[in-house]
Amino acid sequence: MAPPAGSELPEPNATRRSWREELVVDGYNVAHAAPHLWPGDRDDLEGVRRALAEVLAAWVQRHGGSVMLVFDGALGTARRLTRTAGVEVVFSRPPDKADDLIKRELQLAHGSRRVRLVSSDRELQRWAQRHRLRVTGAVEFVDELETPPRPVRAPVVPRELDPNLALAAGEVDEWARLFAEAAAKKKGHRGV
């Protein structure tokens, strides 16, 4: 999942995600922080998982990168399903829990600046921090999902620092006059 520790990557937000961020998302933890994802029936876990995967797919489309969305599974074997581009949905296999899978992924990614854990589970957050990974709480990430991306604006360059500066005709005449005066003064000092 992650490149070797020490890979040279730009800082997050240094460019418009020119590097590929990899999110490891604690599925039910984030789902509980986003009540708008829950349909009328609070027992419809499949609907919640599908809605969260779709929201994360939209995030991937805007930001690039990938998402591993991890849920507890009650099935006999672990399942990996890629339901939408950039989002891998993973279910744990008993006796493992989603947290166990997440910890293994984080351990494999030790020190990677690309990988970010999304969870409010304090134990998982401490685990990620021990492995020198970035962490975002579920509520903060839901806010990030709901906040439209800000347009990238070109920096404002002061006129005097603009490398494409074009002088107006009056400015060119003023500079020519100043240089002529300076040259005349220089000549006058030599003759003294």
C-alpha positions, 0 to 999 in steps of 0.5 A: 500500500505505502511506499518505503519510509523516507520517500521524498514527497511534498507536504500535504496541500503543497500542491493540489494533491499532486501526490496520491494520498491513501486513506484508511477509513474506519467505516462504521466509526465515520458512518456514525459521525455522518447521520445524513448517510443513514437511511430511515431504517437504522438497521440498513447497514448495507445502505449505509456502507454503500452511501459512505463508499459513494461519498468517498468515491466522490472525494477520490474523484476531487482529490485523487488517491485511494481509500481503503474502507474497512468494516467489521464482517460477520462472514466466514472469510474476509472480503475485498470488494472494489465497488467504486473507482478508488475505494476498496471496501474491506470486511474483517473475518472473525475473530478479527475485527476491523480494528485489527485489519486497520492496525495491520495496514497502518503498520505496513505503512509505517512512516509514510506521508501518503497514508492518513487514518480516518477514525475517532477511535483513540486506540487506532489514533495512538497506533497510527501516531506510533507509526508516524502516520497522519490522523483525522477524526471522523467528525473532522473528516465528515466536515472535510467531505461536506466542504466544497474544495476551494478553487486554486487561485494564482498568487497575486504578484506585486507589480514591481515583482512581476517578471512580465512587467510592461512599462507604459510609454510615460514610464519608459520616457521617465526612465530615459530622462533619469538615465540621461541626467545620471549620465550628464552628471557623471560626465560633469564630474569627470571634467572638474 
